[in-house]
Amino acid sequence: MVAITRATLARQLKSSNVKTTKIRIVKNKIIKQKKRLVKQRTVPSSSSSITITNKTTTSTVPLQAYNDVIGKSNITDALAYDCHWNPVGREYDLGRDGVFMGFNILIGQFYEGIPDVNMKKPIDELKMKGFQVKYVKTEDECIKELASNQYQVAWIISNSRINNRDIISSLTNFHSNGGGIFLFADNIPFVCHANEFLSKKFGIIVEGNYCGANTMTYKENGHREKGHFGQHEIFTGIKNLFEGITICHLVYSKEASRRVFVPIGTASDGNTSIAVYDPISNSTINEGRICLDCGFTKLYCNWDSAGTARYIVNASCWLLRIENRFT
């Protein structure tokens, strides 16, 4: 990994030294006005670390990788909130800006309906975190790039057909060797790549065409309740999250599958729309993490809707599993 200098990190961490208490509304932001001093965060040394416990594993993470609010959705002391009551400020993202230098994300956009210009915002946001991003639009290009072993995370935006069947084995190999995968599906029939991969890996599929366009709300332990998502690092700094316009949903063949590929968000129709796979890492298993989103229209139609940008970038940082790349 390319190390970020302490001087650069200090500039990234520099923020306002005031917080406020009186609320007023300006345009689409709720801003607090009464000033009070806030102690600035000191820049950690390169050897500083924190311990994060996840399920049955405990990992040591470089302190500068994540913001202090890691895993918190209900943030009540922010300086300002947007019109969706999500806190404003990059310090409320999961990952710190610039810290992910040296890590690479491959975006395989197989769905043909997303204009290139609409992918600029997601790519620019990933670059703000430090990621290098390669954007391809064919399975052949994606297979070639995955074989280069240059990438730690891959986005796969499903289409209605698969032109090169080798893409699934290529993704399986990438995942087995520690690569994180962000699977995007939408309404039928734009589910093929997600379906093929999930069916082979977990025996589960996605289906459906629900017209959603509602906003999900954070609720502690509410991840399986209609219109809610629960606590997870991916939802850091997000109290309200746009669910997507046309949405498919997961279909579990066995109830036990829910304990492996875990639902963390339920759309307004009561079906799982966001789920994750977070394997225990040990000396014999090196699989990467997986996140499935069932409404990829949010990438280009609703990037500025409730929580979308933060959620997408948070998930990409989480998929990297940076804590395992420093041990």
N, C-alpha and C positions, 0 to 999 in steps of 0.2 A: 504493500500500500504506500502511496505517496503521502508522506507526513505533512500535515498542515503546521505552519510555524505558529509559535505562541503569539507573535506580533499580529499575524493575520487573524488568528482566533480572537484576540483581544478586540480588534476592530469589529469583528462580526458580533461579538457579545455586547458591544457598547450600546446602551439604550438610554432612554430618558430616565432621569433620576427623580421623577415625580410621579405620584399616583394621586387619585382624586376621589372625591366622595359625592359631589353633586352631579346629577345627571341632566344632560340636555341632548336634544336630537339635532344633528346637522346632516342633511342629505340622508344617506342610508346608514349612518353610524350613530350609535348611542355613546356619548362621550361624557366622562365625569370631569368636573371642573375644579373643585376645591383641592388645593395642592398640599402635599405632604412629602417629606423626604423619604426616599427608599434606598436602602443600602444596595450598592452595586455588587454584583457577583464578581468575585475574583477569578482570574484565569487559572485553571489547574495546571500543574506540571504534567509532563508527558507520562509520568508514572502513576498519576492519580487514577483511581478507579472506583466503581461502585459495584455492588452485588445485586443482581436481579434474580429472584426466584420465580421460576415458571414451571407449573406442574410439579414434577419431581426432580427438576434439575436446577442447579445453581450456577450462574455464570458470572464471570468478572468482565465488566464492560469499561472501556476507556470513558472517563467521566465526560469528556467533551462530545461524545457521540450523540447523546440525547439531551433534550431540555429537561429542566427540573420537574415539569408537569407531566412527565411520562405516565401514560395510562389514565390520566384524569380528564374526564369529559365535563363535569360540572364545576366550572371555574368561576368563582364568585367575586374575585378581587382584581379582575382585569382593568386596565386603564380605559378601554373602550370595547364596545360590542358592535357587531354589524347588525343589519336589520333582521337577521335570523337568530340573534342572541348567541352567536358564537364569538369568542373573544378575538379581538383584532391585535395582530402582532405576531411576528415570526417566532417569538419566544414561546408561543403556545403550540407550535408544531411539535411532532415527535422528534425529528432529527434537526440538528443544528445546521445552519447554512455553512457550506464550504467544507464540512468535515468529511464528506464521502468522496473526496478526491482519490483517484486511483481505482475506483470501482466503476464498472461498466454495465449499462442496461441496454438490452436489445429489444426493440419494439417491432413485433411482427404484426402488421395490420393487414389482415386478409380480407376483412370486410371492405367492400369497394366504395361505400357511400360516405366515407369521411374525407373531406377535402384536405389536402396537405396543409393549408393555412390554418385549419382548425386544430391540427396537432401541435402547432407551434407553442401554444400556451402550456400544455402539459410538459413538453420537452424543455421549455425554458425554466419551468419550476423545478424539474429534476436537476437541471444544470446549476440552479441556485444552491442546491445541497452539495454540489461538487461532483455529481455523477457525469460521466461521459455517456452520450446516448447515440446509438445507431438505429436508424429508422428504415425498415425494409417493408416491401409490399407484396412479395411473392414467397411461396413456401421454399422454392429452390434457394433464394437468397438467404432465407432464415436458416435452412439446414446448413448451408456453407458457413454462415457466421457462428452458429452454435458449435460447429466442429472445430472452430479456431481456438476454443478454450479461453477466450478473452472476456467472457461475460459472466457475471455473478447472478444477474436477474434477467428474466425474459418476460415481456408482456406478449400475450397471444390474444389477438382480437378476432374472434371467430367469424366465419363466413357460412354461407348456405351450402357449400360443397368443399371437398378436399381434392385438390388437383394432384398432389404428390403424397401418396400414403406414407412415405418415409418420414414425413414431418412428425408423426406420432412417436415413432421409435427414436427419432432424434431428440424430441422433448423428454422422453422417458430416460434416455441416457444422460441428458443434461441434468435432470432432476436427481437421478441416482448418484450423481457425482457432486451433489451439494448445491446445485443451481436452484434459486427461488423462481417460482412461476406465478405470474399474475394472469389468471384466465379471465377473459371478458366474453360474456355471451349476451344475447338480447332475446327478443321474441323469436319464436319459430318462424323461419328456418335457420336463423343466424346463430346456430349453436353447435355446428358440426365439429369444430376443433376441440371445444371444451368437452363435448359429449364423448368423443372418441378417447380422449386422454383419461377422463374421469371414469369411464366405463371399464377401461383396461386396468386402471390403477385401483379403483375402489368399488367397482360394480354399481356405480350410481350414474344417473343421467340428469339432464335439465330439459324441461319442456315448458310449454305454455306461452301465452300472449296476453298478459294482463296490462291494461292501460292504467298506469299508476299516476305518476306526476304529483305525488303527495310527498310530504316531509316526514321522515322517521325521527323519533325523539329518543334521547338517551334515557334509560331506566336501569338502575342497578339490578342485575340478575333478570332483566327483562328481555333478553335476547330472543326468546321464543314467543314473545307476546306480539300480537298484531300491531304493526306500525312502530316498533321499538327496536333499538339495538342495545347491547349490554356493554359492560366494561371490557376494554381490550386496548392494547397499545395503538392499534390502527386508528382508534377513535379519539386519540389524544387531542384535546382542544376543540372537540366537536360535541355540541349539545343537540344540534338539529342537523339532519342530513337528508338531502334530496334523494329519493329512492330510484329515480329514473323515469322514463316516459313509458316505453314498451318493455315489459319485464317478463322474463321466464322465471322458473323456480326449480330448486333441486327436488329430485324424487329419490328417496332412499329405499333401496330394496330390502334392507334389514335395519331394525332399530339400532343395532350395534354399530352400524356405519356412522351414526350421528356422534358417537364417542371418538371416532377417528377423524372424520371430516366434519368439523364442529360448526354448527350454525352460530353466527354471532349477530345477525341482523334479520328481522322479519318484516317483509313489506306490508303495505296496508291491506293486502288481500289475505294475510295470515300465513303466507308461504315464505320459506327461507329464500332470501335474496343475496345474502353475503355469508360465506363460510370459509373456514381456514383449516389447513393441515399444518400442524406444528410438531414434527417428529422429535422424539428424544434422541439427542446426539450421543453416540458412544463410539468405541473403537471399531465396531463392525458395521455400523449404519451411518451413512453420510448423506442421507437424503436432504434436499432443500425444503423450505417452506412453500406452501401454496396458498393463494387467496383467490377465491372465485367471486366475481361480481356479475349479477344477472341482468344488469341494465346499462350496457355500454354507451347508450345515447348521451349519458352524462359527460362523456369525454369531449363531445363536440357541440352538443345542443345546449347543455346546461352546466358548463364549466364554472360559471359564476353563481350558480344556485347554491342553496344552503350546504355548506361544508364540503362541497365536491372537491375543490382543489386540494384542501388540506388532507382529506381522506385518501385521495389517490397517491399523494406524495408520501404521507405517513405509511401507507401500505407498502410502497416501494422500499422505504427505509427498513421496515420490519422484515420484509422478505429477504433482505441481504443477510440477516442474522449476523450482524457485525460482531456480536459477542463471541461467536465461534471462530472468527477470523483473526483473533488476537491471542488465542490460546494454543 
